[in-house]
Amino acid sequence: MTSLPLRKKRYSLSDSLTELTLLSPTAMQNSHRYCVVMCGGVGSRFWPYSRAHRPKQFIDFFGTGRSLLQMSYDRILPLVPKENIIFVTNADYAPLVREQLPEITDDQILLEPARRNTAPCIAWAAYHIAARDPQASMIVAPSDHLITREREFEKAVLTGFEFVETHDALLTMGIRPVRPETGYGYIQVGEPVTENINLVKTFTEKPELELAKVFLQSGEFFWNSGIFLWSARAIIDAFHRHSPGLAAMFDSAGDIFGTPGEGQWIQNNFPGCISISIDYAVMEKAPNVYVEKVNFGWNDLGTWSALYDNSPKNRDSNVTQNCRVLAYNSTGNIFAVNSTDKLVVVDSLRDYIIADSGDVLLICPKSEEQRIKQMVNDARQHFDDKYL
Amino acid sequence: MTSLPLRKKRYSLSDSLTELTLLSPTAMQNSHRYCVVMCGGVGSRFWPYSRAHRPKQFIDFFGTGRSLLQMSYDRILPLVPKENIIFVTNADYAPLVREQLPEITDDQILLEPARRNTAPCIAWAAYHIAARDPQASMIVAPSDHLITREREFEKAVLTGFEFVETHDALLTMGIRPVRPETGYGYIQVGEPVTENINLVKTFTEKPELELAKVFLQSGEFFWNSGIFLWSARAIIDAFHRHSPGLAAMFDSAGDIFGTPGEGQWIQNNFPGCISISIDYAVMEKAPNVYVEKVNFGWNDLGTWSALYDNSPKNRDSNVTQNCRVLAYNSTGNIFAVNSTDKLVVVDSLRDYIIADSGDVLLICPKSEEQRIKQMVNDARQHFDDKYL
């Protein structure tokens, strides 16, 4: 992979950062900057804590009073004009988004009539934003991750925006790994471009533990966070080059984006899109892919075991999400209950998930969590759709 | 133990039973017959399914739509005039009794200002009833047991009433054992008096398993059910002989029973009673104690393990009280949930109690259930009284 010619002179990050630290975040807001928050997932790996009618991004996962979606919104609000924050979600979740974020307007919510993975979702958002502002730059972020160091996140996003606004670049955020994690994809960095931004050398699937240890030691590999920045123009160009079928579909809409006809057009055409991730459709093919090396306390909250491994533990090595626990002769468990007031008493339980959503209780060894999808299917088949 | 002289000639049960079967239960009601339902227990062994604010007798234990208390009332209603059914309970539970049995009147509820075990409770009820009707006979029964064969129960109670109305007898119901149960007290029968009634030879505490097996095989031992019949006169006489302090206390009230002053007198004096069971205070001392050998599908619902052992099991040998269960690789468990609509999904759990009361969830091996009392104390100490 080689660097494409840059549209402007080489970007000087050190100058820029000096400026950034002198300006308040709000002053840094740029009316051409947009955020696309993807919040349509079902989060079935966290069933029953995460439910089809209220997936994990809509849950107050840490008992802080704000859901993961609300935390995502809070995090981006200092960085992007409020009206430029766009939420892409499944049509079923529109009421939840409106309920949790009453301050946003309906034209900030893009409702997918069907689930088609991230590439069609991002393509729609890019066409939508480009129609509104051809000079737009955008950050695309999932809504169900945890980011603990907000100030570092803000710096990283501002650096990223400045980069993609001055380069024909698809920028992905690579998290500096802190352990040999086997559950994430890795990005191998190539030639440095600025202090924190490199060309991407390779994308690597989830490695075995031994390989993950080598990745960690090498210093060349970063976790693939699924957070992207680019200009609307750059990502639309990339769809044309690397996913031409998808681009042709959205091109065929002509000038419909940003007009009252957009919703109906999407209703008719979006379900016909190929279901494919942005990684497969674009990022692994494009030559102008860069990685910003960041370290802002990120966790993708992907599995119970990963959540357990990365959560603070009490004296008994138990993790408690949002509930009161009395544990006897019990270690290595994770307790997740949708009620801060509920008391859970356990005796002689080791390395289990105990998740209670009010109408569903799951008790399952952490080592068996891959069965949860089957359990959800069985619950539907034997009992009722309401348990999904 | 020897038989006291009988007040009437030897009772002929076979004649009597012929009559009984020809008469409807209602026709058998006798205005001198009373029932005392004891319903003041806290049921802490079934925590958190049974809670201090709603102990097990007030719970719809089997999801039938009727609580154990209501089932006790339904069971006795054909046998005793409705207005002669007296409920003795803790003052805290008066609202629950009124709510669950709206058809009874306040003068049918005796409210104990303090818990003093069964002897003071029964003494009060006996003095109260004797004041109302010196010729009264009474059945005393707990409200938190299960009786599955109602017709057999009715026959046994009518037989018992006829016996105690014609003999100076304290009659206890002995359940014909169906397994070598180590959790119950046993009654060894002595000389037969009628077809189903014998003198009592001994009362025996909970035996070890080997001894329980001998008891079962011998045919001489019956489970002590805690259901008693006697005339008010006979039990008051027995208190005078075998628990004179208690008798003196109630004698000191003079003519207060059945008058508006009774409640205040109890309020002032009942807490000063000795806390002692009727077994220790009277039954194990009196010579005129008889046992009626009965077999009406009785279970004292005393422990989770006993409930498990005596409940119907599904294919996986799990017992489900009142909830929906999906079990994977899980056997020998008992599930008790205060919501028929809740789904419980378990993986890799063997021989556990899973009890969910809404605000408390307990997961505990059946073999550790003796710890539950300690857990309740810990919940109070570490968190809040509301979890009791």
Interface residues (C-beta under 8 A of the other chain):
Chain A: P48 R324 L326 Y328 V337 S339 D341 K342 L343 V344 V345 V346 D347 S348 L349 I354 D356 G358 D359 V360 L361 L362 I363 C364 P365 E368 R371 M375 D378 A379 H382 F383 Y387
Chain B: P48 R324 L326 Y328 V337 S339 D341 K342 L343 V344 V345 V346 D347 S348 L349 I354 D356 G358 D359 V360 L361 L362 I363 C364 P365 E368 R371 M375 D378 A379 H382 F383 Y387
